[in-house]
C-alpha cells in the first residue's frame, strides 16, 4: 500500500474497500456500483463489510483468472482513480 502524505486519511480505507469489492465480484468496482444502483433497495451486497459501490478499483487478470485487484482513492473523481489503477495494471501486464 502506498499513501501520499498529502492524501486525506479516509483514502486508505476507501482504496481497500474498492479493491476488496473488485476482487470479490471480479469486476471493476464502478461496474459493481452501477449494477447496485440499478437494483431496488435494499442492496444485500452493500450490507457486507468492506464492500463499496465507489469507482476506482480494477481486477488484475492473468490467464483469464482474477488474481488480485488494484484500488485507488484520492483523485477528484472515481474515473481518475480507475485510470490510475489501469496504469498500474498496464505497468505489470508483461509479468502476468
Secondary structure per residue as TSV (DSSP state, phi and psi in degrees):
chain	resnum	aa	ss	phi	psi
A	1	X	-	360.0	135.4
A	2	X	-	-118.0	144.6
A	3	X	-	-144.2	120.7
A	4	X	-	-69.8	141.7
A	5	X	T	-63.7	-19.8
A	6	X	T	-92.6	-3.8
A	7	X	S	-80.5	147.6
A	8	X	-	-68.0	149.3
A	9	X	T	-58.5	-34.8
A	10	X	H	-67.4	-16.7
A	11	X	H	-65.5	-26.6
A	12	X	H	-61.5	-54.5
A	13	X	H	-64.2	-40.3
A	14	X	H	-62.7	-43.0
A	15	X	H	-65.9	-36.9
A	16	X	H	-65.3	-42.1
A	17	X	H	-64.9	-40.6
A	18	X	H	-61.8	-48.1
A	19	X	H	-62.9	-42.4
A	20	X	H	-60.1	-44.6
A	21	X	H	-62.9	-45.9
A	22	X	H	-63.0	-41.8
A	23	X	H	-67.1	-46.3
A	24	X	H	-64.9	-44.1
A	25	X	H	-97.5	-1.6
A	26	X	T	58.6	33.9
A	27	X	S	-143.1	163.1
A	28	X	-	-57.1	141.6
A	29	X	H	-60.5	-31.6
A	30	X	H	-66.1	-37.5
A	31	X	H	-65.6	-40.2
A	32	X	H	-61.0	-43.3
A	33	X	H	-60.6	-41.8
A	34	X	H	-64.1	-39.8
A	35	X	H	-63.2	-41.5
A	36	X	H	-67.7	-38.2
A	37	X	H	-65.3	-26.1
A	38	X	T	-81.6	-10.8
A	39	X	S	-96.1	149.8
A	40	X	-	-71.3	140.9
A	41	X	S	-69.4	156.2
A	42	X	-	-82.3	151.8
A	43	X	-	-97.4	103.1
A	44	X	G	-52.3	-42.9
A	45	X	G	-63.4	-31.2
A	46	X	G	-72.9	-10.6
A	47	X	G	-86.0	-9.0
A	48	X	S	-76.4	144.5
A	49	X	T	-63.1	137.9
A	50	X	T	78.5	-0.5
A	51	X	-	-92.1	138.8
A	52	X	-	-139.1	157.5
A	53	X	-	-100.2	5.6
A	54	X	-	-74.0	139.9
A	55	X	S	-76.4	146.4
A	56	X	-	141.2	4.7
A	57	X	E	-130.2	147.4
A	58	X	E	-130.9	144.9
A	59	X	E	-73.1	149.1
A	60	X	E	-100.8	122.7
A	61	X	E	-117.0	134.8
A	62	X	E	-135.3	127.5
A	63	X	T	51.6	43.0
A	64	X	T	67.3	13.9
A	65	X	E	-115.5	136.3
A	66	X	E	-76.5	119.0
A	67	X	E	-111.5	-3.3
A	68	X	E	173.7	-167.7
A	69	X	E	-156.8	159.2
A	70	X	E	-122.7	123.4
A	71	X	E	-115.8	132.4
A	72	X	-	-124.1	142.3
A	73	X	-	-146.6	142.4
A	74	X	-	130.7	-22.5
A	75	X	S	-74.4	156.5
A	76	X	S	-76.8	83.3
A	77	X	S	123.5	131.3
A	78	X	H	-61.4	-29.6
A	79	X	H	-64.3	-31.7
A	80	X	H	-73.9	-36.8
A	81	X	H	-61.4	-44.4
A	82	X	H	-63.6	-38.4
A	83	X	H	-64.5	-37.6
A	84	X	H	-67.1	-41.3
A	85	X	H	-61.1	-41.7
A	86	X	H	-63.7	-38.9
A	87	X	H	-61.2	-38.9
A	88	X	H	-65.8	-42.5
A	89	X	H	-64.2	-42.6
A	90	X	H	-59.4	-36.5
A	91	X	H	-67.3	-33.8
A	92	X	H	-101.1	-1.2
A	93	X	G	-53.8	-37.0
A	94	X	G	-63.1	-26.5
A	95	X	G	-91.7	-0.7
A	96	X	-	-88.5	360.0
